[in-house]
Amino acid sequence: MPVFGTLVVVGPGLIGSSVLRRAKARGDLAQRLIAVDSSEQVCARVRELGIADEATTDITTAVAQADCVMLCVPVGAMGAVAATVVPAMKSGAVLTDVGSTKVSVIEAITPSLRADIAYVPAHPMAGTEFSGPDAGLANLFEDRWCLLTPLACTTAQSLHDIRSLWERCGARLREMTPSHHDRVCAIVSHLPHLLAFTICGTADHLAAETRSEVLDFAASGFRDFTRIAASDPIMWRDIFLANKTALLEMLGRFMEDAKAMGRAIEEDDTAYIVSRIEEGRAIRKSLQENRQA
Amino acid sequence: MPVFGTLVVVGPGLIGSSVLRRAKARGDLAQRLIAVDSSEQVCARVRELGIADEATTDITTAVAQADCVMLCVPVGAMGAVAATVVPAMKSGAVLTDVGSTKVSVIEAITPSLRADIAYVPAHPMAGTEFSGPDAGLANLFEDRWCLLTPLACTTAQSLHDIRSLWERCGARLREMTPSHHDRVCAIVSHLPHLLAFTICGTADHLAAETRSEVLDFAASGFRDFTRIAASDPIMWRDIFLANKTALLEMLGRFMEDAKAMGRAIEEDDTAYIVSRIEEGRAIRKSLQENRQA
């Protein structure tokens, strides 16, 4: 029994096209799948891939048919897209999003909401360094967390349905408040990306002296950072700005800790250095026990 | 035709046992392989694994038979081990090491050197998060760089032989000065490790509030950092202290860049943020073209 009649995915990129692939593969996420993108080229590619029953640039006609609209656009575009989508939706339909930040996305979408539309904010914590409709994977969400931040306007039925959808994608679910979500994601995801981008920049600025060697001799440490840093620039710019408060707090804490580590190295404080390294190992071990590593 | 008669590997850990496995697999690195470790337990494990012809805690008897002694101990132990090893070596033998830093290792070993022993400092840039004799892999060095920092006391023949040994391990070779080596490694390897350890500590210190969620929801960004951070604490403590000058310089540059990124986010400077992210992608692309990613 499909969760929804018609599911409309707005923005069939990495996340959106993964949901579509999963829905095609299982058949019980929705009876009918429509992909919407502002680019005719992306729509054509979705048609070629055969991952939706229909792919169109006509957003209002598409969402008018939807029992559920899933917004998979960059977080900075959520507000504008919701302003177009929500007025065209049919009464009783469910709106959901997959944004990596929740407080600012909810703030951006809220002015467009209607009393007869249930909104369920969600964040599937999965991804790769690739983007676009070709990057999706039917099993992208398998064993990954999907965080849900239900609001007053989230009905029990809509929450149940969106939970079912993500469960059928293979995700593990957890509910929390939007602000708690943003703090957790700042430390586990946004700050690591900020640091990865920054160290690539620092390396790039050594250009004159050692740039070619940096490229030649990237040992495993640096290689892992560049994998993180290969992600989509616009998406990450939006995420950084959308989660500014929590991210800058975590960056501040990190900078204090990095300064302390620098001082310990300067002063040969071996006990401090080892205790910090041990903390990293302990966290790693917990992650492995938690099937997250 | 084997490069050496008897090769003695002091410290059959990840790197040392990988060299032994390669030597066993090919047969043309040395005619006879001896592993030396201060731990009888490690020696017993090397015997069980069958990756050396002999495994012993008797370091002076072992190195007296060596045509080449390869020091694979933590960089902080190189000086003390060399002081024991070099006086026991036979005239004309070759001494080499695999330390991740070169200036301080060379300084530590130099007082023990003899005119009739050729010393070839080397650094195979390969590794995993695992350590000990069980962690080694015969193909660990395949397509990885091995950096050589020859000195005045490095004879042409000894350099040729050590180059042959690493070529037969599958490594790509490059020669440079010790200080240049240390600067390059500070940015491509040591600083990334320092940042990875630090962010794990920062996350750990959130304990009271959000620690369990951090563990639960480690998205891909944080997961990659913890993989780096899972490395051996003593080894990394030694590397940080051994490459203090170059590492603190690179940390200083990085901190300036991270502060600038924080300011850009604070001030919604989207152009700056995107330009930094683009740099990361450009470096990633170069690495992929260079077969390092």
Interface residues (C-beta under 8 A of the other chain):
Chain A: M125 A126 G127 T128 E129 W145 L147 R174 M176 H180 R183 V184 C185 I187 V188 S189 H190 L191 P192 H193 L194 L195 A196 F197 T198 I199 C200 G201 T202 A203 D204 H205 L206 E209 T210 E213 V214 L215 D216 F217 A218 A219 S220 G221 F222 R223 D224 F225 T226 R227 I228 A229 A230 S231 P233 I234 W236 R237 F240 L241 K244 L247 L248 M250 L251 G252 R253 F254 M255 D257 A258 K259 M261 G262 I265 E266 D268 T270 I273 V274 R276 I277 E278 E279 G280 R281 A282 I283 R284 S286 L287 N290 Q292 A293
Chain B: M125 A126 G127 T128 E129 W145 L147 R174 M176 H180 R183 V184 C185 I187 V188 S189 H190 L191 P192 H193 L194 L195 A196 F197 T198 I199 C200 G201 T202 A203 D204 H205 L206 E209 T210 E213 V214 L215 D216 F217 A218 A219 S220 G221 F222 R223 D224 F225 T226 R227 I228 A229 A230 S231 P233 I234 W236 R237 F240 L241 K244 L247 L248 M250 L251 G252 R253 F254 M255 D257 A258 K259 M261 G262 I265 E266 D268 T270 I273 V274 R276 I277 E278 E279 G280 R281 A282 I283 R284 S286 L287 N290 Q292 A293
